[in-house]
């Protein structure tokens, strides 16, 4: 059994998961896949947050502003997935900042330990670092070359 072959086939593909390819070397289809996957990820995550923030059962429940913000990010994600527009990418890049602001304003879940809190903050910062790439890809999208063999 050749695990490398299956890994490259199902997990890592130079065309569909080009996350380590510099933005200047991306083709338009590679950039499109990267933007689409990010839009799908952030859209689903924010849709769940939008509904969950309305629940009064959560420690910070009934947070209407959180729900409204998350809904606007879902709308921006749909626009980003369809149009690849840099302004939609900019709005879709704000959830890590909003997450950090949420932690600062509301705090963390009372059952979280110090390691969990650190992990959440590190994850938000790593996500924020990736968002710089997302913005660069969205800005460059219209100037990127079509892949060879595309019409």
GUMIMI-566744 format. One record per residue: residue in one letter; residue number from 1; x, y, z of N, C-alpha, C in turn. Coordinates in steps of 0.02 Angstrom, whole numbers. Atoms other than C-alpha are relative to their C-alpha. Example, Ala and Ser with C-alpha at 12.3 -4.5 7.8 and 13.67 -1.06 7.14 Angstrom:
<sites>
<site residuo="a" num="1" n_x="45" n_y="-59" n_z="0" ca_x="615" ca_y="-225" ca_z="390" c_x="45" c_y="60" c_z="0"/>
<site residuo="s" num="2" n_x="-42" n_y="-59" n_z="-3" ca_x="684" ca_y="-53" ca_z="357" c_x="-39" c_y="55" c_z="37"/>
</sites>
This chain:
<sites>
<site residuo="x" num="1" n_x="42" n_y="-59" n_z="0" ca_x="0" ca_y="0" ca_z="0" c_x="45" c_y="62" c_z="0"/>
<site residuo="x" num="2" n_x="-40" n_y="-60" n_z="8" ca_x="75" ca_y="166" ca_z="-56" c_x="-36" c_y="59" c_z="32"/>
<site residuo="x" num="3" n_x="34" n_y="-54" n_z="-36" ca_x="22" ca_y="294" ca_z="75" c_x="13" c_y="68" c_z="-31"/>
<site residuo="x" num="4" n_x="-16" n_y="-64" n_z="30" ca_x="111" ca_y="436" ca_z="-13" c_x="-46" c_y="15" c_z="-59"/>
<site residuo="x" num="5" n_x="44" n_y="-9" n_z="58" ca_x="6" ca_y="409" ca_z="-169" c_x="-70" c_y="20" c_z="23"/>
<site residuo="x" num="6" n_x="67" n_y="-16" n_z="-24" ca_x="-157" ca_y="412" ca_z="-70" c_x="-1" c_y="68" c_z="34"/>
<site residuo="x" num="7" n_x="-3" n_y="-66" n_z="-32" ca_x="-101" ca_y="563" ca_z="31" c_x="-3" c_y="55" c_z="-53"/>
<site residuo="x" num="8" n_x="0" n_y="-50" n_z="53" ca_x="-64" ca_y="661" ca_z="-128" c_x="-66" c_y="1" c_z="-38"/>
<site residuo="x" num="9" n_x="63" n_y="4" n_z="37" ca_x="-225" ca_y="601" ca_z="-208" c_x="-57" c_y="31" c_z="38"/>
<site residuo="x" num="10" n_x="58" n_y="-21" n_z="-38" ca_x="-346" ca_y="640" ca_z="-67" c_x="11" c_y="61" c_z="45"/>
<site residuo="x" num="11" n_x="-12" n_y="-54" n_z="-48" ca_x="-262" ca_y="767" ca_z="47" c_x="38" c_y="58" c_z="-33"/>
<site residuo="x" num="12" n_x="-42" n_y="-52" n_z="28" ca_x="-129" ca_y="863" ca_z="-48" c_x="3" c_y="-6" c_z="-75"/>
<site residuo="x" num="13" n_x="-1" n_y="-3" n_z="72" ca_x="-148" ca_y="911" ca_z="-228" c_x="25" c_y="69" c_z="-20"/>
<site residuo="x" num="14" n_x="-29" n_y="-64" n_z="18" ca_x="-44" ca_y="1047" ca_z="-310" c_x="-51" c_y="47" c_z="-32"/>
<site residuo="x" num="15" n_x="51" n_y="-42" n_z="32" ca_x="-196" ca_y="1109" ca_z="-406" c_x="-53" c_y="23" c_z="49"/>
<site residuo="x" num="16" n_x="57" n_y="-16" n_z="-43" ca_x="-330" ca_y="1104" ca_z="-272" c_x="19" c_y="24" c_z="70"/>
<site residuo="x" num="17" n_x="-22" n_y="-23" n_z="-66" ca_x="-229" ca_y="1137" ca_z="-113" c_x="69" c_y="32" c_z="-7"/>
<site residuo="x" num="18" n_x="-65" n_y="-31" n_z="14" ca_x="-92" ca_y="1259" ca_z="-164" c_x="24" c_y="48" c_z="56"/>
<site residuo="x" num="19" n_x="-11" n_y="-46" n_z="-55" ca_x="-66" ca_y="1335" ca_z="9" c_x="73" c_y="21" c_z="9"/>
<site residuo="x" num="20" n_x="-70" n_y="-18" n_z="-8" ca_x="124" ca_y="1337" ca_z="0" c_x="31" c_y="27" c_z="-65"/>
<site residuo="x" num="21" n_x="-22" n_y="-30" n_z="63" ca_x="135" ca_y="1404" ca_z="-178" c_x="-3" c_y="75" c_z="9"/>
<site residuo="x" num="22" n_x="3" n_y="-73" n_z="-6" ca_x="183" ca_y="1588" ca_z="-178" c_x="-55" c_y="29" c_z="-43"/>
<site residuo="x" num="23" n_x="57" n_y="-30" n_z="34" ca_x="41" ca_y="1701" ca_z="-233" c_x="18" c_y="18" c_z="-72"/>
<site residuo="x" num="24" n_x="-21" n_y="-20" n_z="67" ca_x="140" ca_y="1764" ca_z="-383" c_x="4" c_y="-59" c_z="-48"/>
<site residuo="x" num="25" n_x="-6" n_y="59" n_z="43" ca_x="157" ca_y="1585" ca_z="-449" c_x="-65" c_y="-38" c_z="-7"/>
<site residuo="x" num="26" n_x="64" n_y="35" n_z="5" ca_x="-25" ca_y="1534" ca_z="-428" c_x="-31" c_y="10" c_z="-68"/>
<site residuo="x" num="27" n_x="42" n_y="-9" n_z="59" ca_x="-134" ca_y="1503" ca_z="-578" c_x="-69" c_y="23" c_z="25"/>
<site residuo="x" num="28" n_x="67" n_y="-24" n_z="-19" ca_x="-310" ca_y="1573" ca_z="-579" c_x="-42" c_y="-57" c_z="29"/>
<site residuo="x" num="29" n_x="40" n_y="55" n_z="-27" ca_x="-386" ca_y="1401" ca_z="-550" c_x="24" c_y="-19" c_z="70"/>
<site residuo="x" num="30" n_x="-25" n_y="14" n_z="-67" ca_x="-271" ca_y="1369" ca_z="-401" c_x="-26" c_y="52" c_z="50"/>
<site residuo="x" num="31" n_x="26" n_y="-53" n_z="-44" ca_x="-319" ca_y="1537" ca_z="-326" c_x="-74" c_y="-8" c_z="11"/>
<site residuo="x" num="32" n_x="72" n_y="10" n_z="-6" ca_x="-501" ca_y="1500" ca_z="-361" c_x="-16" c_y="-55" c_z="50"/>
<site residuo="x" num="33" n_x="10" n_y="54" n_z="-48" ca_x="-490" ca_y="1335" ca_z="-266" c_x="15" c_y="23" c_z="71"/>
<site residuo="x" num="34" n_x="-19" n_y="-22" n_z="-67" ca_x="-402" ca_y="1417" ca_z="-119" c_x="-53" c_y="48" c_z="28"/>
<site residuo="x" num="35" n_x="51" n_y="-48" n_z="-23" ca_x="-529" ca_y="1559" ca_z="-109" c_x="-65" c_y="-37" c_z="14"/>
<site residuo="x" num="36" n_x="62" n_y="37" n_z="-9" ca_x="-675" ca_y="1439" ca_z="-129" c_x="1" c_y="-40" c_z="65"/>
<site residuo="x" num="37" n_x="-4" n_y="40" n_z="-62" ca_x="-615" ca_y="1323" ca_z="11" c_x="-2" c_y="44" c_z="62"/>
<site residuo="x" num="38" n_x="3" n_y="-45" n_z="-57" ca_x="-587" ca_y="1470" ca_z="127" c_x="-71" c_y="26" c_z="9"/>
<site residuo="x" num="39" n_x="69" n_y="-26" n_z="-4" ca_x="-759" ca_y="1542" ca_z="86" c_x="-46" c_y="-53" c_z="29"/>
<site residuo="x" num="40" n_x="41" n_y="55" n_z="-26" ca_x="-838" ca_y="1372" ca_z="120" c_x="13" c_y="-9" c_z="75"/>
<site residuo="x" num="41" n_x="-18" n_y="9" n_z="-71" ca_x="-744" ca_y="1353" ca_z="285" c_x="-29" c_y="55" c_z="43"/>
<site residuo="x" num="42" n_x="21" n_y="-56" n_z="-42" ca_x="-781" ca_y="1527" ca_z="352" c_x="-77" c_y="8" c_z="-4"/>
<site residuo="x" num="43" n_x="73" n_y="-5" n_z="6" ca_x="-961" ca_y="1524" ca_z="286" c_x="-35" c_y="-50" c_z="45"/>
<site residuo="x" num="44" n_x="31" n_y="51" n_z="-42" ca_x="-1005" ca_y="1361" ca_z="373" c_x="13" c_y="15" c_z="74"/>
<site residuo="x" num="45" n_x="-17" n_y="-15" n_z="-70" ca_x="-914" ca_y="1409" ca_z="534" c_x="-42" c_y="59" c_z="25"/>
<site residuo="x" num="46" n_x="38" n_y="-59" n_z="-22" ca_x="-998" ca_y="1580" ca_z="543" c_x="-75" c_y="-12" c_z="-1"/>
<site residuo="x" num="47" n_x="72" n_y="17" n_z="-1" ca_x="-1169" ca_y="1507" ca_z="500" c_x="-16" c_y="-35" c_z="66"/>
<site residuo="x" num="48" n_x="11" n_y="35" n_z="-64" ca_x="-1153" ca_y="1392" ca_z="650" c_x="4" c_y="49" c_z="58"/>
<site residuo="x" num="49" n_x="-7" n_y="-50" n_z="-53" ca_x="-1092" ca_y="1536" ca_z="759" c_x="-61" c_y="46" c_z="2"/>
<site residuo="x" num="50" n_x="57" n_y="-45" n_z="3" ca_x="-1235" ca_y="1646" ca_z="699" c_x="-61" c_y="-30" c_z="34"/>
<site residuo="x" num="51" n_x="57" n_y="33" n_z="-32" ca_x="-1365" ca_y="1520" ca_z="756" c_x="14" c_y="-13" c_z="74"/>
<site residuo="x" num="52" n_x="-17" n_y="18" n_z="-69" ca_x="-1273" ca_y="1466" ca_z="914" c_x="1" c_y="61" c_z="46"/>
<site residuo="x" num="53" n_x="-4" n_y="-60" n_z="-42" ca_x="-1250" ca_y="1645" ca_z="975" c_x="-69" c_y="23" c_z="23"/>
<site residuo="x" num="54" n_x="68" n_y="-19" n_z="-21" ca_x="-1439" ca_y="1664" ca_z="988" c_x="-26" c_y="-42" c_z="58"/>
<site residuo="x" num="55" n_x="22" n_y="45" n_z="-53" ca_x="-1453" ca_y="1522" ca_z="1114" c_x="13" c_y="31" c_z="69"/>
<site residuo="x" num="56" n_x="-9" n_y="-25" n_z="-68" ca_x="-1478" ca_y="1572" ca_z="1294" c_x="34" c_y="-52" c_z="45"/>
<site residuo="x" num="57" n_x="-31" n_y="54" n_z="-39" ca_x="-1402" ca_y="1407" ca_z="1352" c_x="76" c_y="6" c_z="3"/>
<site residuo="x" num="58" n_x="-73" n_y="-9" n_z="0" ca_x="-1224" ca_y="1461" ca_z="1311" c_x="19" c_y="52" c_z="53"/>
<site residuo="x" num="59" n_x="-20" n_y="-49" n_z="-52" ca_x="-1124" ca_y="1558" ca_z="1442" c_x="-6" c_y="72" c_z="-24"/>
<site residuo="x" num="60" n_x="5" n_y="-68" n_z="27" ca_x="-1121" ca_y="1711" ca_z="1329" c_x="-58" c_y="3" c_z="-51"/>
<site residuo="x" num="61" n_x="56" n_y="6" n_z="46" ca_x="-1289" ca_y="1674" ca_z="1247" c_x="-38" c_y="65" c_z="-9"/>
<site residuo="x" num="62" n_x="40" n_y="-58" n_z="18" ca_x="-1413" ca_y="1796" ca_z="1173" c_x="43" c_y="59" c_z="-22"/>
<site residuo="x" num="63" n_x="-45" n_y="-53" n_z="24" ca_x="-1270" ca_y="1894" ca_z="1096" c_x="-22" c_y="17" c_z="-72"/>
<site residuo="x" num="64" n_x="28" n_y="-17" n_z="66" ca_x="-1369" ca_y="1972" ca_z="953" c_x="53" c_y="30" c_z="-46"/>
<site residuo="x" num="65" n_x="-51" n_y="-31" n_z="42" ca_x="-1221" ca_y="2074" ca_z="891" c_x="47" c_y="-52" c_z="-29"/>
<site residuo="x" num="66" n_x="-43" n_y="54" n_z="25" ca_x="-1116" ca_y="1916" ca_z="875" c_x="-36" c_y="-37" c_z="-56"/>
<site residuo="x" num="67" n_x="39" n_y="35" n_z="50" ca_x="-1254" ca_y="1831" ca_z="778" c_x="-6" c_y="42" c_z="-64"/>
<site residuo="x" num="68" n_x="5" n_y="-44" n_z="58" ca_x="-1277" ca_y="1981" ca_z="663" c_x="66" c_y="5" c_z="-37"/>
<site residuo="x" num="69" n_x="-65" n_y="-2" n_z="31" ca_x="-1091" ca_y="1996" ca_z="631" c_x="15" c_y="-65" c_z="-38"/>
<site residuo="x" num="70" n_x="-13" n_y="65" n_z="32" ca_x="-1075" ca_y="1810" ca_z="593" c_x="-42" c_y="-8" c_z="-63"/>
<site residuo="x" num="71" n_x="42" n_y="4" n_z="60" ca_x="-1221" ca_y="1822" ca_z="472" c_x="28" c_y="42" c_z="-56"/>
<site residuo="x" num="72" n_x="-30" n_y="-41" n_z="53" ca_x="-1136" ca_y="1964" ca_z="378" c_x="62" c_y="-33" c_z="-29"/>
<site residuo="x" num="73" n_x="-58" n_y="36" n_z="26" ca_x="-980" ca_y="1858" ca_z="364" c_x="-23" c_y="-57" c_z="-46"/>
<site residuo="x" num="74" n_x="28" n_y="52" n_z="44" ca_x="-1086" ca_y="1716" ca_z="292" c_x="-18" c_y="30" c_z="-68"/>
<site residuo="x" num="75" n_x="18" n_y="-34" n_z="63" ca_x="-1154" ca_y="1838" ca_z="162" c_x="63" c_y="18" c_z="-39"/>
<site residuo="x" num="76" n_x="-63" n_y="-16" n_z="33" ca_x="-977" ca_y="1897" ca_z="123" c_x="34" c_y="-62" c_z="-27"/>
<site residuo="x" num="77" n_x="-30" n_y="62" n_z="24" ca_x="-919" ca_y="1717" ca_z="107" c_x="-34" c_y="-24" c_z="-64"/>
<site residuo="x" num="78" n_x="35" n_y="18" n_z="62" ca_x="-1054" ca_y="1683" ca_z="-22" c_x="24" c_y="44" c_z="-57"/>
<site residuo="x" num="79" n_x="-26" n_y="-46" n_z="52" ca_x="-999" ca_y="1838" ca_z="-118" c_x="72" c_y="-17" c_z="-20"/>
<site residuo="x" num="80" n_x="-69" n_y="18" n_z="14" ca_x="-817" ca_y="1787" ca_z="-103" c_x="4" c_y="-63" c_z="-42"/>
<site residuo="x" num="81" n_x="0" n_y="62" n_z="38" ca_x="-851" ca_y="1612" ca_z="-165" c_x="-24" c_y="9" c_z="-72"/>
<site residuo="x" num="82" n_x="27" n_y="-10" n_z="67" ca_x="-948" ca_y="1678" ca_z="-314" c_x="40" c_y="50" c_z="-42"/>
<site residuo="x" num="83" n_x="-30" n_y="-54" n_z="39" ca_x="-855" ca_y="1837" ca_z="-363" c_x="76" c_y="6" c_z="8"/>
<site residuo="x" num="84" n_x="-72" n_y="-6" n_z="-15" ca_x="-679" ca_y="1820" ca_z="-287" c_x="19" c_y="74" c_z="12"/>
<site residuo="x" num="85" n_x="-12" n_y="-72" n_z="-8" ca_x="-694" ca_y="2006" ca_z="-245" c_x="42" c_y="14" c_z="62"/>
<site residuo="x" num="86" n_x="-43" n_y="-15" n_z="-57" ca_x="-559" ca_y="2079" ca_z="-131" c_x="-36" c_y="30" c_z="61"/>
<site residuo="x" num="87" n_x="36" n_y="-28" n_z="-57" ca_x="-685" ca_y="2176" ca_z="-24" c_x="-36" c_y="-55" c_z="39"/>
<site residuo="x" num="88" n_x="31" n_y="57" n_z="-35" ca_x="-778" ca_y="2014" ca_z="15" c_x="54" c_y="-39" c_z="38"/>
<site residuo="x" num="89" n_x="-55" n_y="34" n_z="-34" ca_x="-610" ca_y="1935" ca_z="57" c_x="21" c_y="38" c_z="62"/>
<site residuo="x" num="90" n_x="-18" n_y="-40" n_z="-58" ca_x="-572" ca_y="2079" ca_z="174" c_x="-48" c_y="-12" c_z="57"/>
<site residuo="x" num="91" n_x="49" n_y="12" n_z="-53" ca_x="-734" ca_y="2053" ca_z="270" c_x="5" c_y="-72" c_z="26"/>
<site residuo="x" num="92" n_x="-8" n_y="70" n_z="-22" ca_x="-706" ca_y="1865" ca_z="273" c_x="65" c_y="-12" c_z="38"/>
<site residuo="x" num="93" n_x="-63" n_y="6" n_z="-37" ca_x="-533" ca_y="1895" ca_z="347" c_x="-6" c_y="28" c_z="71"/>
<site residuo="x" num="94" n_x="8" n_y="-30" n_z="-67" ca_x="-605" ca_y="1981" ca_z="502" c_x="-19" c_y="-48" c_z="56"/>
<site residuo="x" num="95" n_x="19" n_y="43" n_z="-57" ca_x="-667" ca_y="1830" ca_z="603" c_x="55" c_y="-13" c_z="52"/>
<site residuo="x" num="96" n_x="-50" n_y="10" n_z="-54" ca_x="-499" ca_y="1799" ca_z="690" c_x="6" c_y="63" c_z="44"/>
<site residuo="x" num="97" n_x="-1" n_y="-61" n_z="-40" ca_x="-496" ca_y="1982" ca_z="744" c_x="-62" c_y="4" c_z="44"/>
<site residuo="x" num="98" n_x="62" n_y="0" n_z="-39" ca_x="-677" ca_y="1968" ca_z="799" c_x="4" c_y="-51" c_z="56"/>
<site residuo="x" num="99" n_x="-8" n_y="50" n_z="-52" ca_x="-635" ca_y="1809" ca_z="894" c_x="44" c_y="25" c_z="57"/>
<site residuo="x" num="100" n_x="-42" n_y="-28" n_z="-52" ca_x="-494" ca_y="1895" ca_z="986" c_x="-36" c_y="55" c_z="39"/>
<site residuo="x" num="101" n_x="39" n_y="-53" n_z="-33" ca_x="-607" ca_y="2044" ca_z="1023" c_x="-54" c_y="-32" c_z="45"/>
<site residuo="x" num="102" n_x="51" n_y="35" n_z="-40" ca_x="-742" ca_y="1923" ca_z="1086" c_x="32" c_y="-26" c_z="64"/>
<site residuo="x" num="103" n_x="-34" n_y="26" n_z="-60" ca_x="-617" ca_y="1840" ca_z="1203" c_x="17" c_y="56" c_z="48"/>
<site residuo="x" num="104" n_x="-17" n_y="-57" n_z="-43" ca_x="-564" ca_y="2011" ca_z="1267" c_x="-62" c_y="28" c_z="34"/>
<site residuo="x" num="105" n_x="61" n_y="-30" n_z="-27" ca_x="-742" ca_y="2072" ca_z="1293" c_x="-39" c_y="-47" c_z="46"/>
<site residuo="x" num="106" n_x="42" n_y="47" n_z="-36" ca_x="-833" ca_y="1916" ca_z="1352" c_x="40" c_y="-51" c_z="41"/>
<site residuo="x" num="107" n_x="-40" n_y="51" n_z="-33" ca_x="-691" ca_y="1806" ca_z="1411" c_x="-10" c_y="-68" c_z="-33"/>
<site residuo="x" num="108" n_x="3" n_y="68" n_z="25" ca_x="-678" ca_y="1619" ca_z="1386" c_x="-54" c_y="-39" c_z="37"/>
<site residuo="x" num="109" n_x="46" n_y="45" n_z="-35" ca_x="-794" ca_y="1477" ca_z="1432" c_x="29" c_y="-16" c_z="69"/>
<site residuo="x" num="110" n_x="-26" n_y="10" n_z="-67" ca_x="-780" ca_y="1451" ca_z="1620" c_x="34" c_y="-68" c_z="12"/>
<site residuo="x" num="111" n_x="-30" n_y="66" n_z="-10" ca_x="-732" ca_y="1267" ca_z="1602" c_x="67" c_y="-9" c_z="-36"/>
<site residuo="x" num="112" n_x="-63" n_y="7" n_z="36" ca_x="-578" ca_y="1302" ca_z="1494" c_x="59" c_y="11" c_z="47"/>
<site residuo="x" num="113" n_x="-62" n_y="-8" n_z="-37" ca_x="-406" ca_y="1280" ca_z="1568" c_x="46" c_y="49" c_z="-35"/>
<site residuo="x" num="114" n_x="-48" n_y="-47" n_z="28" ca_x="-257" ca_y="1391" ca_z="1536" c_x="26" c_y="-23" c_z="-68"/>
<site residuo="x" num="115" n_x="-25" n_y="27" n_z="63" ca_x="-190" ca_y="1277" ca_z="1398" c_x="-51" c_y="8" c_z="-56"/>
<site residuo="x" num="116" n_x="53" n_y="-8" n_z="50" ca_x="-358" ca_y="1283" ca_z="1308" c_x="-6" c_y="72" c_z="-22"/>
<site residuo="x" num="117" n_x="3" n_y="-71" n_z="16" ca_x="-362" ca_y="1471" ca_z="1316" c_x="59" c_y="21" c_z="-44"/>
<site residuo="x" num="118" n_x="-60" n_y="-15" n_z="40" ca_x="-185" ca_y="1483" ca_z="1249" c_x="-8" c_y="-28" c_z="-70"/>
<site residuo="x" num="119" n_x="10" n_y="31" n_z="65" ca_x="-228" ca_y="1362" ca_z="1109" c_x="-49" c_y="39" c_z="-43"/>
<site residuo="x" num="120" n_x="49" n_y="-40" n_z="37" ca_x="-380" ca_y="1466" ca_z="1059" c_x="31" c_y="65" c_z="-26"/>
<site residuo="x" num="121" n_x="-32" n_y="-63" n_z="21" ca_x="-279" ca_y="1627" ca_z="1054" c_x="51" c_y="-14" c_z="-55"/>
<site residuo="x" num="122" n_x="-50" n_y="17" n_z="51" ca_x="-139" ca_y="1544" ca_z="955" c_x="-34" c_y="-18" c_z="-66"/>
<site residuo="x" num="123" n_x="38" n_y="18" n_z="61" ca_x="-266" ca_y="1472" ca_z="832" c_x="-26" c_y="63" c_z="-34"/>
<site residuo="x" num="124" n_x="24" n_y="-63" n_z="29" ca_x="-342" ca_y="1645" ca_z="806" c_x="56" c_y="39" c_z="-33"/>
<site residuo="x" num="125" n_x="-57" n_y="-36" n_z="29" ca_x="-171" ca_y="1721" ca_z="776" c_x="25" c_y="-35" c_z="-63"/>
<site residuo="x" num="126" n_x="-21" n_y="37" n_z="60" ca_x="-123" ca_y="1583" ca_z="654" c_x="-50" c_y="11" c_z="-57"/>
<site residuo="x" num="127" n_x="52" n_y="-13" n_z="49" ca_x="-289" ca_y="1609" ca_z="563" c_x="8" c_y="70" c_z="-28"/>
<site residuo="x" num="128" n_x="-11" n_y="-69" n_z="22" ca_x="-254" ca_y="1795" ca_z="556" c_x="60" c_y="6" c_z="-47"/>
<site residuo="x" num="129" n_x="-59" n_y="1" n_z="44" ca_x="-83" ca_y="1763" ca_z="480" c_x="-19" c_y="-28" c_z="-69"/>
<site residuo="x" num="130" n_x="22" n_y="28" n_z="64" ca_x="-164" ca_y="1654" ca_z="346" c_x="-43" c_y="50" c_z="-39"/>
<site residuo="x" num="131" n_x="45" n_y="-48" n_z="34" ca_x="-291" ca_y="1792" ca_z="309" c_x="40" c_y="51" c_z="-41"/>
<site residuo="x" num="132" n_x="-42" n_y="-43" n_z="42" ca_x="-147" ca_y="1899" ca_z="245" c_x="9" c_y="-31" c_z="-69"/>
<site residuo="x" num="133" n_x="-7" n_y="35" n_z="64" ca_x="-120" ca_y="1768" ca_z="110" c_x="-66" c_y="2" c_z="-39"/>
<site residuo="x" num="134" n_x="65" n_y="-2" n_z="33" ca_x="-306" ca_y="1760" ca_z="73" c_x="-11" c_y="67" c_z="-34"/>
<site residuo="x" num="135" n_x="9" n_y="-67" n_z="29" ca_x="-311" ca_y="1948" ca_z="44" c_x="46" c_y="9" c_z="-60"/>
<site residuo="x" num="136" n_x="-47" n_y="-5" n_z="56" ca_x="-157" ca_y="1938" ca_z="-69" c_x="-26" c_y="-40" c_z="-60"/>
<site residuo="x" num="137" n_x="27" n_y="41" n_z="54" ca_x="-236" ca_y="1798" ca_z="-171" c_x="-61" c_y="33" c_z="-31"/>
<site residuo="x" num="138" n_x="60" n_y="-32" n_z="27" ca_x="-401" ca_y="1891" ca_z="-189" c_x="18" c_y="63" c_z="-40"/>
<site residuo="x" num="139" n_x="-22" n_y="-59" n_z="38" ca_x="-312" ca_y="2051" ca_z="-243" c_x="31" c_y="-19" c_z="-66"/>
<site residuo="x" num="140" n_x="-36" n_y="20" n_z="60" ca_x="-207" ca_y="1958" ca_z="-370" c_x="-42" c_y="-42" c_z="-48"/>
<site residuo="x" num="141" n_x="39" n_y="48" n_z="38" ca_x="-347" ca_y="1845" ca_z="-434" c_x="-11" c_y="20" c_z="-73"/>
<site residuo="x" num="142" n_x="16" n_y="-21" n_z="69" ca_x="-395" ca_y="1947" ca_z="-587" c_x="61" c_y="5" c_z="-45"/>
<site residuo="x" num="143" n_x="-62" n_y="-6" n_z="39" ca_x="-213" ca_y="1964" ca_z="-641" c_x="35" c_y="-67" c_z="-10"/>
<site residuo="x" num="144" n_x="-34" n_y="64" n_z="4" ca_x="-167" ca_y="1781" ca_z="-623" c_x="-11" c_y="-33" c_z="-67"/>
<site residuo="x" num="145" n_x="3" n_y="34" n_z="65" ca_x="-131" ca_y="1676" ca_z="-775" c_x="-48" c_y="-60" c_z="4"/>
<site residuo="x" num="146" n_x="41" n_y="61" n_z="6" ca_x="-251" ca_y="1542" ca_z="-834" c_x="48" c_y="-59" c_z="-4"/>
<site residuo="x" num="147" n_x="-44" n_y="59" n_z="5" ca_x="-179" ca_y="1366" ca_z="-817" c_x="5" c_y="-22" c_z="-73"/>
<site residuo="x" num="148" n_x="-8" n_y="24" n_z="68" ca_x="-110" ca_y="1289" ca_z="-974" c_x="-51" c_y="-53" c_z="-15"/>
<site residuo="x" num="149" n_x="52" n_y="47" n_z="19" ca_x="-243" ca_y="1193" ca_z="-1067" c_x="-69" c_y="27" c_z="13"/>
<site residuo="x" num="150" n_x="66" n_y="-30" n_z="-12" ca_x="-384" ca_y="1308" ca_z="-1007" c_x="-17" c_y="45" c_z="-59"/>
<site residuo="x" num="151" n_x="22" n_y="-42" n_z="56" ca_x="-487" ca_y="1399" ca_z="-1136" c_x="-9" c_y="71" c_z="22"/>
</sites>
